[in-house]
Amino acid sequence: MTDTSIKQGKPWMKILLVISLGMNLAVVGLVIGAKISGHGPRGMSHANGSGMRALMHALPNSKRADVRKYFHENRDKIRAKDDVMRTSLDNIATAITAQPFDANVLNEAFSAQRAHIVTMTENAQQAFVAIIASMTDKERAEYVDNMKEQRHKWRKKHSRKSKD
């Protein structure tokens, strides 16, 4: 004789797990979006001192003005992208709470969000490359020196060694 009954987990645990996973991914999406768009706390420490804000900060002052000009000229496009990101997060939340839950719909919502983030990143990188391409050899060398100095300062500030 064999036992044909299969122990079923509690259905609310599965729903809670999916909601938790979705919320974690939504937070990751928000963080990535904040980094890409340049928003977020000004004093925010980047994971390794080389985030986009750190790269911009290392630019010579004249080129930082070009970055500000780019964001000023593209503010309407950037705001529209922020609206798309909010809609994307709403779609994710809707997919998570849908009855019945459909994992394919949630995957599609995450895929749409990821595609939007990739597009925003590519646009920012293209603008950044154009700004760097407009630099003289001397400005690019100064820029690399500034990046190294920032990295050194970041490592020193975030070193795990005790200074006792």
C-alpha positions in Angstrom: 0.0 0.0 0.0 1.2 3.4 -0.9 0.1 6.7 0.5 -1.3 8.7 -2.5 -1.9 11.8 -0.5 0.5 14.6 -1.2 1.2 17.1 1.5 0.1 20.5 0.3 1.7 23.7 1.5 -0.3 26.5 2.8 -1.5 28.6 -0.1 -1.1 31.8 1.7 2.6 31.1 2.1 3.1 30.9 -1.6 1.2 34.2 -2.1 3.3 35.8 0.7 6.5 34.6 -0.9 5.5 36.0 -4.3 4.5 39.3 -2.8 7.8 39.5 -0.9 9.8 38.7 -4.0 7.9 41.2 -6.0 8.4 44.0 -3.4 12.1 43.2 -3.2 12.4 43.4 -7.0 10.4 46.7 -7.0 12.8 48.2 -4.5 15.7 47.1 -6.6 14.0 48.7 -9.6 13.6 51.9 -7.6 17.2 52.0 -6.5 18.4 51.3 -10.1 16.1 54.0 -11.4 17.3 56.5 -8.8 20.9 55.8 -9.7 20.3 56.0 -13.4 18.3 59.2 -13.2 20.8 60.8 -10.8 18.2 61.2 -8.1 18.6 60.1 -4.5 20.4 61.4 -1.5 23.3 63.7 -2.4 25.6 62.2 0.2 24.8 58.7 -0.9 27.8 56.4 -0.9 28.0 54.3 -4.0 28.7 50.6 -3.8 32.3 51.0 -4.9 32.8 54.7 -5.3 32.4 54.4 -9.1 28.7 54.9 -9.7 27.4 57.3 -12.3 27.3 60.2 -9.8 30.9 59.5 -8.9 31.9 59.5 -12.6 30.1 62.8 -13.1 31.7 64.3 -10.0 35.1 63.5 -11.3 34.5 65.5 -14.5 36.3 68.8 -14.9 34.0 71.7 -13.8 33.4 72.8 -17.4 32.2 69.3 -18.4 29.9 69.1 -15.3 28.2 72.1 -16.7 27.6 70.1 -19.9 26.0 67.3 -17.9 23.7 69.8 -16.1 22.9 71.2 -19.5 22.0 67.8 -20.9 19.7 67.0 -18.0 18.1 70.5 -18.3 17.5 70.1 -22.0 16.1 66.6 -21.6 14.1 67.2 -18.4 10.7 66.5 -20.1 12.0 63.2 -21.5 13.4 62.3 -18.1 10.1 63.1 -16.4 8.2 61.1 -18.9 10.6 58.1 -18.2 9.8 58.6 -14.5 6.1 58.3 -15.3 6.8 55.1 -17.3 8.8 53.7 -14.3 5.9 54.5 -11.9 3.4 52.8 -14.3 5.8 49.8 -14.5 5.8 49.5 -10.7 2.0 49.8 -10.7 1.8 47.0 -13.3 4.1 44.8 -11.1 1.9 45.5 -8.0 -1.2 44.7 -10.0 0.3 41.4 -11.3 1.3 40.4 -7.8 -2.1 41.0 -6.3 -4.1 39.6 -9.3 -6.6 36.8 -8.5 -5.9 34.4 -9.8 -2.2 35.0 -9.8 -0.4 34.5 -13.1 3.4 34.3 -13.0 3.6 35.0 -16.7 1.9 38.3 -16.3 4.4 39.2 -13.5 7.3 38.1 -15.6 6.1 40.3 -18.5 5.8 43.3 -16.1 9.3 42.7 -14.8 10.6 42.4 -18.4 8.9 45.7 -19.4 10.5 47.4 -16.4 13.9 45.9 -17.2 13.7 47.0 -20.8 12.8 50.6 -19.7 15.8 50.6 -17.3 18.1 49.4 -20.0 16.9 52.1 -22.4 17.4 54.8 -19.7 20.9 53.5 -19.0 21.9 53.4 -22.7 20.6 57.0 -23.2 22.6 58.3 -20.2 25.7 56.4 -21.4 25.5 57.8 -24.9 25.2 61.4 -23.5 28.1 60.7 -21.1 30.3 59.3 -23.9 29.5 62.4 -26.1 30.6 64.7 -23.2 33.8 62.7 -22.7 34.5 62.7 -26.5 34.3 66.5 -26.5 37.2 66.7 -24.0 40.8 67.5 -24.9 43.5 65.0 -24.2 44.5 67.0 -21.1 40.9 67.1 -19.8 40.6 63.3 -20.2 43.8 62.8 -18.4 42.6 65.1 -15.6 39.4 63.2 -15.5 41.1 59.8 -15.1 43.2 61.3 -12.3 40.1 62.7 -10.6 38.4 59.2 -10.8 41.5 57.6 -9.3 41.6 60.1 -6.5 37.9 59.7 -5.8 38.3 55.9 -5.7 41.2 56.2 -3.3 39.2 58.5 -1.0 36.2 56.2 -1.1 38.3 53.2 -0.3 40.0 55.1 2.6 36.7 56.2 3.9 35.1 52.7 3.7 38.1 50.7 4.7 37.4 48.0 7.2 40.7 48.5 8.9 40.5 50.2 12.3 42.5 53.4 12.7 43.2 52.8 16.5 
